[in-house]
Amino acid sequence: MPNFEITTASVDELVTQAEWAHAEGWNPGLTDRHTFFATDPHGFLIGRLDGEPVSCVSAVRYGSGFGFLGFYLTRPELRGRGYGMRLWQAGMARLAGRNVGLDGVVAQQPNYRKSGFRSAWTTMRYEGRPAAAQPAPPGIVLVDARRLPFDLLTAYDRRFFPAERDGFLASWISAPPHTALAAVHDGELRGLAVLRPCRMSSRIGPVYAESAEVAGALVGALAATGPGTAVAVDVPDVNPAAVRLAEELGLTPSFETARMYTGPAPDIDHAGLFGITSLELG
């Protein structure tokens, strides 16, 4: 491939990657690029053929032992020529020595297994307009998450994610288009959820909660911030209560992936995970 090269993408080139993701039906957030790029500025690779972008992958490092692959795409008319595989190899090389996670679409899961990934759970995107807002359980108050001490939020996030990601979380919660709500009881954090605008359904993720009732109140309150707008939550089937909640809210399955890892599935709080944060960065 004499005219093919791999370079680090710029923040502006993440717009191109988002356009490709949108064409695949992945529905990325309108301003994801700013938070994503700040998390790991060198973690987004782009393949160029004669100088033109044709393929991409993200290989984001978290801490010293975890990484996440996403945005694995090649322009449709150029698939099957090895450009995507070159990007894949470069991304995996950047994450060498780490336990690597990804959310794989159904068609690619056999290929990921050949590369050493094993399925941990299935994630189903549920979309629609919640049938009715659910009241918060007694004693639970929903507040703007940005009003809480940040160390409280980071400690809570670590229960549900395999590595520290303070920089990402700070940007994810505070990004101007995002709405972040926390469920609090007597000063203790009992739930957290973030809504971000997208071209289609607004995505809500993460959704962490001590119970389905708290999760339902968070999702309903966030959905109410944009009346008439559909929302989408990527629900892990490893938490049956999360699946039941999505169905009770009247949301409809629309898009399936599998969370996969190269190493052991991390020990996280599955019972409190009602919606993952992002298919792209975990």
Helices and strands as residue ranges (DSSP letters): E 4-8, H 13-23, H 32-39, E 44-49, E 52-62, E 66-74, G 76-78, H 83-94, E 99-105, G 106-108, H 109-114, E 118-128, E 141-144, G 145-147, H 150-157, H 166-174, E 179-185, E 188-196, E 202-209, H 212-223, E 231-236, H 240-248, E 252-261, G 270-272, E 273-275
